[in-house]
């Protein structure tokens, strides 16, 4: 079984293209706009999860925890 990796350096578009299940988890975490037609293909191409969390004032640690609970390993942002 392939490891499920959440690479926080990748854009939301890249993540969701690689693993469509991520879209559902992002929606559950509060990123409801990601399911609107065209949003993934536009804003999703330049927004990472940490950037989106900051813009929406979401707790990034809670988002990471939600993904970890679904079996994802978190690859942290590079600075």
Jmol script that loads the backbone (N, CA, C; Angstrom):
load data "model"
ATOM      1  N   UNK A   1       0.843  -1.181   0.000  1.00  0.00           N
ATOM      2  CA  UNK A   1       0.000   0.000   0.000  1.00  0.00           C
ATOM      3  C   UNK A   1       0.893   1.251   0.000  1.00  0.00           C
ATOM      4  N   UNK A   2       0.569   2.162  -0.841  1.00  0.00           N
ATOM      5  CA  UNK A   2       1.338   3.394  -0.957  1.00  0.00           C
ATOM      6  C   UNK A   2       1.054   4.297   0.240  1.00  0.00           C
ATOM      7  N   UNK A   3       2.139   4.885   0.796  1.00  0.00           N
ATOM      8  CA  UNK A   3       1.966   5.823   1.898  1.00  0.00           C
ATOM      9  C   UNK A   3       1.185   7.037   1.421  1.00  0.00           C
ATOM     10  N   UNK A   4       0.314   7.516   2.280  1.00  0.00           N
ATOM     11  CA  UNK A   4      -0.425   8.740   1.979  1.00  0.00           C
ATOM     12  C   UNK A   4       0.364   9.897   2.591  1.00  0.00           C
ATOM     13  N   UNK A   5       0.886  10.741   1.712  1.00  0.00           N
ATOM     14  CA  UNK A   5       1.720  11.864   2.133  1.00  0.00           C
ATOM     15  C   UNK A   5       0.990  13.166   1.827  1.00  0.00           C
ATOM     16  N   UNK A   6       0.941  14.046   2.801  1.00  0.00           N
ATOM     17  CA  UNK A   6       0.398  15.388   2.597  1.00  0.00           C
ATOM     18  C   UNK A   6       1.593  16.335   2.570  1.00  0.00           C
ATOM     19  N   UNK A   7       2.007  16.708   1.363  1.00  0.00           N
ATOM     20  CA  UNK A   7       3.158  17.583   1.175  1.00  0.00           C
ATOM     21  C   UNK A   7       2.676  19.037   1.202  1.00  0.00           C
ATOM     22  N   UNK A   8       2.970  19.738   2.274  1.00  0.00           N
ATOM     23  CA  UNK A   8       2.479  21.101   2.447  1.00  0.00           C
ATOM     24  C   UNK A   8       3.164  22.110   1.534  1.00  0.00           C
ATOM     25  N   UNK A   9       4.152  21.667   0.759  1.00  0.00           N
ATOM     26  CA  UNK A   9       4.786  22.534  -0.229  1.00  0.00           C
ATOM     27  C   UNK A   9       4.026  22.532  -1.557  1.00  0.00           C
ATOM     28  N   UNK A  10       3.198  21.521  -1.771  1.00  0.00           N
ATOM     29  CA  UNK A  10       2.444  21.414  -3.021  1.00  0.00           C
ATOM     30  C   UNK A  10       1.189  22.274  -2.954  1.00  0.00           C
ATOM     31  N   UNK A  11       0.736  22.690  -4.133  1.00  0.00           N
ATOM     32  CA  UNK A  11      -0.505  23.458  -4.184  1.00  0.00           C
ATOM     33  C   UNK A  11      -1.688  22.526  -3.923  1.00  0.00           C
ATOM     34  N   UNK A  12      -2.805  23.123  -3.581  1.00  0.00           N
ATOM     35  CA  UNK A  12      -4.027  22.348  -3.361  1.00  0.00           C
ATOM     36  C   UNK A  12      -4.387  21.591  -4.639  1.00  0.00           C
ATOM     37  N   UNK A  13      -4.211  22.223  -5.783  1.00  0.00           N
ATOM     38  CA  UNK A  13      -4.496  21.580  -7.065  1.00  0.00           C
ATOM     39  C   UNK A  13      -3.646  20.320  -7.235  1.00  0.00           C
ATOM     40  N   UNK A  14      -2.348  20.431  -6.973  1.00  0.00           N
ATOM     41  CA  UNK A  14      -1.454  19.285  -7.109  1.00  0.00           C
ATOM     42  C   UNK A  14      -1.855  18.158  -6.164  1.00  0.00           C
ATOM     43  N   UNK A  15      -2.141  18.513  -4.925  1.00  0.00           N
ATOM     44  CA  UNK A  15      -2.517  17.510  -3.936  1.00  0.00           C
ATOM     45  C   UNK A  15      -3.797  16.781  -4.338  1.00  0.00           C
ATOM     46  N   UNK A  16      -4.808  17.555  -4.736  1.00  0.00           N
ATOM     47  CA  UNK A  16      -6.097  16.961  -5.090  1.00  0.00           C
ATOM     48  C   UNK A  16      -6.019  16.173  -6.397  1.00  0.00           C
ATOM     49  N   UNK A  17      -5.137  16.586  -7.311  1.00  0.00           N
ATOM     50  CA  UNK A  17      -4.946  15.837  -8.553  1.00  0.00           C
ATOM     51  C   UNK A  17      -4.277  14.497  -8.268  1.00  0.00           C
ATOM     52  N   UNK A  18      -3.322  14.492  -7.344  1.00  0.00           N
ATOM     53  CA  UNK A  18      -2.618  13.258  -6.982  1.00  0.00           C
ATOM     54  C   UNK A  18      -3.493  12.321  -6.157  1.00  0.00           C
ATOM     55  N   UNK A  19      -4.371  12.890  -5.327  1.00  0.00           N
ATOM     56  CA  UNK A  19      -5.206  12.097  -4.421  1.00  0.00           C
ATOM     57  C   UNK A  19      -6.557  12.790  -4.263  1.00  0.00           C
ATOM     58  N   UNK A  20      -7.556  12.403  -5.066  1.00  0.00           N
ATOM     59  CA  UNK A  20      -8.860  13.066  -5.012  1.00  0.00           C
ATOM     60  C   UNK A  20      -9.531  13.031  -3.637  1.00  0.00           C
ATOM     61  N   UNK A  21      -9.145  12.101  -2.773  1.00  0.00           N
ATOM     62  CA  UNK A  21      -9.711  12.036  -1.430  1.00  0.00           C
ATOM     63  C   UNK A  21      -9.361  13.262  -0.596  1.00  0.00           C
ATOM     64  N   UNK A  22      -8.299  13.950  -0.968  1.00  0.00           N
ATOM     65  CA  UNK A  22      -7.885  15.142  -0.232  1.00  0.00           C
ATOM     66  C   UNK A  22      -8.942  16.238  -0.342  1.00  0.00           C
ATOM     67  N   UNK A  23      -9.617  16.311  -1.479  1.00  0.00           N
ATOM     68  CA  UNK A  23     -10.663  17.324  -1.663  1.00  0.00           C
ATOM     69  C   UNK A  23     -11.725  17.202  -0.576  1.00  0.00           C
ATOM     70  N   UNK A  24     -12.152  15.993  -0.312  1.00  0.00           N
ATOM     71  CA  UNK A  24     -13.179  15.746   0.710  1.00  0.00           C
ATOM     72  C   UNK A  24     -12.680  16.149   2.101  1.00  0.00           C
ATOM     73  N   UNK A  25     -11.430  15.839   2.396  1.00  0.00           N
ATOM     74  CA  UNK A  25     -10.873  16.184   3.702  1.00  0.00           C
ATOM     75  C   UNK A  25     -10.707  17.696   3.855  1.00  0.00           C
ATOM     76  N   UNK A  26     -10.313  18.362   2.780  1.00  0.00           N
ATOM     77  CA  UNK A  26     -10.198  19.822   2.842  1.00  0.00           C
ATOM     78  C   UNK A  26     -11.566  20.464   3.051  1.00  0.00           C
ATOM     79  N   UNK A  27     -12.562  19.935   2.370  1.00  0.00           N
ATOM     80  CA  UNK A  27     -13.919  20.459   2.549  1.00  0.00           C
ATOM     81  C   UNK A  27     -14.365  20.294   4.000  1.00  0.00           C
ATOM     82  N   UNK A  28     -14.106  19.141   4.574  1.00  0.00           N
ATOM     83  CA  UNK A  28     -14.478  18.880   5.968  1.00  0.00           C
ATOM     84  C   UNK A  28     -13.718  19.781   6.934  1.00  0.00           C
ATOM     85  N   UNK A  29     -12.499  20.187   6.538  1.00  0.00           N
ATOM     86  CA  UNK A  29     -11.677  21.058   7.386  1.00  0.00           C
ATOM     87  C   UNK A  29     -12.090  22.527   7.284  1.00  0.00           C
ATOM     88  N   UNK A  30     -13.052  22.822   6.407  1.00  0.00           N
ATOM     89  CA  UNK A  30     -13.547  24.194   6.295  1.00  0.00           C
ATOM     90  C   UNK A  30     -13.311  24.850   4.955  1.00  0.00           C
ATOM     91  N   UNK A  31     -12.528  24.225   4.108  1.00  0.00           N
ATOM     92  CA  UNK A  31     -12.256  24.792   2.785  1.00  0.00           C
ATOM     93  C   UNK A  31     -13.393  24.432   1.828  1.00  0.00           C
ATOM     94  N   UNK A  32     -14.579  24.899   2.120  1.00  0.00           N
ATOM     95  CA  UNK A  32     -15.760  24.538   1.332  1.00  0.00           C
ATOM     96  C   UNK A  32     -15.722  25.080  -0.091  1.00  0.00           C
ATOM     97  N   UNK A  33     -15.035  26.195  -0.294  1.00  0.00           N
ATOM     98  CA  UNK A  33     -14.958  26.780  -1.630  1.00  0.00           C
ATOM     99  C   UNK A  33     -14.241  25.884  -2.629  1.00  0.00           C
ATOM    100  N   UNK A  34     -13.428  24.963  -2.140  1.00  0.00           N
ATOM    101  CA  UNK A  34     -12.647  24.113  -3.026  1.00  0.00           C
ATOM    102  C   UNK A  34     -13.544  23.232  -3.888  1.00  0.00           C
ATOM    103  N   UNK A  35     -14.777  23.007  -3.462  1.00  0.00           N
ATOM    104  CA  UNK A  35     -15.692  22.171  -4.233  1.00  0.00           C
ATOM    105  C   UNK A  35     -16.507  22.979  -5.240  1.00  0.00           C
ATOM    106  N   UNK A  36     -16.398  24.288  -5.203  1.00  0.00           N
ATOM    107  CA  UNK A  36     -17.109  25.116  -6.185  1.00  0.00           C
ATOM    108  C   UNK A  36     -16.473  24.934  -7.560  1.00  0.00           C
ATOM    109  N   UNK A  37     -17.311  24.898  -8.590  1.00  0.00           N
ATOM    110  CA  UNK A  37     -16.768  24.720  -9.946  1.00  0.00           C
ATOM    111  C   UNK A  37     -15.690  25.760 -10.262  1.00  0.00           C
ATOM    112  N   UNK A  38     -14.575  25.281 -10.747  1.00  0.00           N
ATOM    113  CA  UNK A  38     -13.491  26.157 -11.178  1.00  0.00           C
ATOM    114  C   UNK A  38     -12.512  26.576 -10.101  1.00  0.00           C
ATOM    115  N   UNK A  39     -12.868  26.479  -8.839  1.00  0.00           N
ATOM    116  CA  UNK A  39     -11.975  26.955  -7.771  1.00  0.00           C
ATOM    117  C   UNK A  39     -10.682  26.143  -7.696  1.00  0.00           C
ATOM    118  N   UNK A  40     -10.789  24.849  -7.805  1.00  0.00           N
ATOM    119  CA  UNK A  40      -9.591  24.018  -7.733  1.00  0.00           C
ATOM    120  C   UNK A  40      -8.649  24.332  -8.893  1.00  0.00           C
ATOM    121  N   UNK A  41      -9.222  24.555 -10.070  1.00  0.00           N
ATOM    122  CA  UNK A  41      -8.414  24.821 -11.261  1.00  0.00           C
ATOM    123  C   UNK A  41      -7.861  26.241 -11.304  1.00  0.00           C
ATOM    124  N   UNK A  42      -8.401  27.136 -10.500  1.00  0.00           N
ATOM    125  CA  UNK A  42      -7.904  28.520 -10.508  1.00  0.00           C
ATOM    126  C   UNK A  42      -7.116  28.791  -9.234  1.00  0.00           C
ATOM    127  N   UNK A  43      -7.789  29.103  -8.156  1.00  0.00           N
ATOM    128  CA  UNK A  43      -7.118  29.426  -6.892  1.00  0.00           C
ATOM    129  C   UNK A  43      -6.286  28.256  -6.387  1.00  0.00           C
ATOM    130  N   UNK A  44      -6.763  27.051  -6.615  1.00  0.00           N
ATOM    131  CA  UNK A  44      -6.048  25.864  -6.155  1.00  0.00           C
ATOM    132  C   UNK A  44      -4.684  25.678  -6.784  1.00  0.00           C
ATOM    133  N   UNK A  45      -4.453  26.335  -7.913  1.00  0.00           N
ATOM    134  CA  UNK A  45      -3.170  26.200  -8.604  1.00  0.00           C
ATOM    135  C   UNK A  45      -2.043  27.004  -7.944  1.00  0.00           C
ATOM    136  N   UNK A  46      -2.387  27.964  -7.082  1.00  0.00           N
ATOM    137  CA  UNK A  46      -1.325  28.745  -6.445  1.00  0.00           C
ATOM    138  C   UNK A  46      -1.393  28.760  -4.923  1.00  0.00           C
ATOM    139  N   UNK A  47      -2.451  28.209  -4.358  1.00  0.00           N
ATOM    140  CA  UNK A  47      -2.608  28.205  -2.899  1.00  0.00           C
ATOM    141  C   UNK A  47      -2.182  26.856  -2.331  1.00  0.00           C
ATOM    142  N   UNK A  48      -1.353  26.914  -1.293  1.00  0.00           N
ATOM    143  CA  UNK A  48      -1.010  25.710  -0.537  1.00  0.00           C
ATOM    144  C   UNK A  48      -1.954  25.648   0.665  1.00  0.00           C
ATOM    145  N   UNK A  49      -1.980  24.522   1.338  1.00  0.00           N
ATOM    146  CA  UNK A  49      -2.836  24.403   2.525  1.00  0.00           C
ATOM    147  C   UNK A  49      -2.430  25.425   3.590  1.00  0.00           C
ATOM    148  N   UNK A  50      -1.137  25.591   3.893  1.00  0.00           N
ATOM    149  CA  UNK A  50      -0.783  26.606   4.897  1.00  0.00           C
ATOM    150  C   UNK A  50      -1.198  28.030   4.496  1.00  0.00           C
ATOM    151  N   UNK A  51      -1.033  28.381   3.227  1.00  0.00           N
ATOM    152  CA  UNK A  51      -1.456  29.718   2.773  1.00  0.00           C
ATOM    153  C   UNK A  51      -2.963  29.872   2.879  1.00  0.00           C
ATOM    154  N   UNK A  52      -3.694  28.848   2.473  1.00  0.00           N
ATOM    155  CA  UNK A  52      -5.149  28.886   2.554  1.00  0.00           C
ATOM    156  C   UNK A  52      -5.630  28.977   3.991  1.00  0.00           C
ATOM    157  N   UNK A  53      -4.976  28.243   4.884  1.00  0.00           N
ATOM    158  CA  UNK A  53      -5.346  28.286   6.301  1.00  0.00           C
ATOM    159  C   UNK A  53      -5.115  29.683   6.863  1.00  0.00           C
ATOM    160  N   UNK A  54      -4.021  30.290   6.462  1.00  0.00           N
ATOM    161  CA  UNK A  54      -3.729  31.644   6.941  1.00  0.00           C
ATOM    162  C   UNK A  54      -4.761  32.645   6.404  1.00  0.00           C
ATOM    163  N   UNK A  55      -5.097  32.527   5.119  1.00  0.00           N
ATOM    164  CA  UNK A  55      -6.084  33.435   4.514  1.00  0.00           C
ATOM    165  C   UNK A  55      -7.452  33.300   5.169  1.00  0.00           C
ATOM    166  N   UNK A  56      -7.826  32.058   5.506  1.00  0.00           N
ATOM    167  CA  UNK A  56      -9.147  31.790   6.089  1.00  0.00           C
ATOM    168  C   UNK A  56      -9.141  31.855   7.611  1.00  0.00           C
ATOM    169  N   UNK A  57      -7.960  32.083   8.194  1.00  0.00           N
ATOM    170  CA  UNK A  57      -7.806  32.120   9.650  1.00  0.00           C
ATOM    171  C   UNK A  57      -8.207  30.789  10.290  1.00  0.00           C
ATOM    172  N   UNK A  58      -7.766  29.691   9.655  1.00  0.00           N
ATOM    173  CA  UNK A  58      -7.992  28.346  10.176  1.00  0.00           C
ATOM    174  C   UNK A  58      -6.757  27.905  10.944  1.00  0.00           C
ATOM    175  N   UNK A  59      -6.939  27.010  11.886  1.00  0.00           N
ATOM    176  CA  UNK A  59      -5.853  26.450  12.676  1.00  0.00           C
ATOM    177  C   UNK A  59      -5.146  25.372  11.853  1.00  0.00           C
ATOM    178  N   UNK A  60      -3.945  25.666  11.384  1.00  0.00           N
ATOM    179  CA  UNK A  60      -3.199  24.728  10.551  1.00  0.00           C
ATOM    180  C   UNK A  60      -2.904  23.432  11.301  1.00  0.00           C
ATOM    181  N   UNK A  61      -2.628  23.523  12.579  1.00  0.00           N
ATOM    182  CA  UNK A  61      -2.344  22.316  13.358  1.00  0.00           C
ATOM    183  C   UNK A  61      -3.562  21.396  13.408  1.00  0.00           C
ATOM    184  N   UNK A  62      -4.743  21.963  13.500  1.00  0.00           N
ATOM    185  CA  UNK A  62      -5.969  21.152  13.507  1.00  0.00           C
ATOM    186  C   UNK A  62      -6.171  20.470  12.153  1.00  0.00           C
ATOM    187  N   UNK A  63      -5.831  21.166  11.079  1.00  0.00           N
ATOM    188  CA  UNK A  63      -5.934  20.580   9.742  1.00  0.00           C
ATOM    189  C   UNK A  63      -4.956  19.423   9.604  1.00  0.00           C
ATOM    190  N   UNK A  64      -3.729  19.631  10.058  1.00  0.00           N
ATOM    191  CA  UNK A  64      -2.726  18.565  10.016  1.00  0.00           C
ATOM    192  C   UNK A  64      -3.200  17.358  10.814  1.00  0.00           C
ATOM    193  N   UNK A  65      -3.772  17.610  11.972  1.00  0.00           N
ATOM    194  CA  UNK A  65      -4.265  16.531  12.823  1.00  0.00           C
ATOM    195  C   UNK A  65      -5.381  15.749  12.129  1.00  0.00           C
ATOM    196  N   UNK A  66      -6.275  16.463  11.464  1.00  0.00           N
ATOM    197  CA  UNK A  66      -7.376  15.800  10.753  1.00  0.00           C
ATOM    198  C   UNK A  66      -6.828  14.874   9.663  1.00  0.00           C
ATOM    199  N   UNK A  67      -5.819  15.324   8.938  1.00  0.00           N
ATOM    200  CA  UNK A  67      -5.214  14.471   7.914  1.00  0.00           C
ATOM    201  C   UNK A  67      -4.496  13.284   8.552  1.00  0.00           C
ATOM    202  N   UNK A  68      -3.788  13.518   9.649  1.00  0.00           N
ATOM    203  CA  UNK A  68      -3.095  12.429  10.338  1.00  0.00           C
ATOM    204  C   UNK A  68      -4.090  11.366  10.805  1.00  0.00           C
ATOM    205  N   UNK A  69      -5.249  11.793  11.251  1.00  0.00           N
ATOM    206  CA  UNK A  69      -6.283  10.851  11.695  1.00  0.00           C
ATOM    207  C   UNK A  69      -6.814  10.003  10.549  1.00  0.00           C
ATOM    208  N   UNK A  70      -6.619  10.476   9.321  1.00  0.00           N
ATOM    209  CA  UNK A  70      -7.039   9.718   8.137  1.00  0.00           C
ATOM    210  C   UNK A  70      -5.861   9.000   7.475  1.00  0.00           C
ATOM    211  N   UNK A  71      -4.762   8.856   8.221  1.00  0.00           N
ATOM    212  CA  UNK A  71      -3.648   8.054   7.764  1.00  0.00           C
ATOM    213  C   UNK A  71      -2.591   8.771   6.935  1.00  0.00           C
ATOM    214  N   UNK A  72      -2.652  10.078   6.880  1.00  0.00           N
ATOM    215  CA  UNK A  72      -1.660  10.840   6.119  1.00  0.00           C
ATOM    216  C   UNK A  72      -0.441  11.165   6.974  1.00  0.00           C
ATOM    217  N   UNK A  73       0.708  11.080   6.339  1.00  0.00           N
ATOM    218  CA  UNK A  73       1.946  11.558   6.948  1.00  0.00           C
ATOM    219  C   UNK A  73       2.144  12.973   6.436  1.00  0.00           C
ATOM    220  N   UNK A  74       2.515  13.872   7.316  1.00  0.00           N
ATOM    221  CA  UNK A  74       2.652  15.278   6.964  1.00  0.00           C
ATOM    222  C   UNK A  74       4.095  15.588   6.604  1.00  0.00           C
ATOM    223  N   UNK A  75       4.286  16.092   5.384  1.00  0.00           N
ATOM    224  CA  UNK A  75       5.592  16.590   4.976  1.00  0.00           C
ATOM    225  C   UNK A  75       5.533  18.098   5.145  1.00  0.00           C
ATOM    226  N   UNK A  76       6.327  18.617   6.067  1.00  0.00           N
ATOM    227  CA  UNK A  76       6.271  20.032   6.440  1.00  0.00           C
ATOM    228  C   UNK A  76       6.758  20.941   5.333  1.00  0.00           C
ATOM    229  N   UNK A  77       6.360  22.216   5.457  1.00  0.00           N
ATOM    230  CA  UNK A  77       6.798  23.251   4.544  1.00  0.00           C
ATOM    231  C   UNK A  77       8.302  23.429   4.636  1.00  0.00           C
ATOM    232  N   UNK A  78       8.911  23.710   3.520  1.00  0.00           N
ATOM    233  CA  UNK A  78      10.321  24.085   3.544  1.00  0.00           C
ATOM    234  C   UNK A  78      10.397  25.608   3.559  1.00  0.00           C
ATOM    235  N   UNK A  79      11.345  26.118   4.292  1.00  0.00           N
ATOM    236  CA  UNK A  79      11.444  27.574   4.407  1.00  0.00           C
ATOM    237  C   UNK A  79      12.619  28.106   3.632  1.00  0.00           C
TER     238      UNK A  79
END
end "model"
wireframe off; spacefill off
backbone 0.3
color backbone group
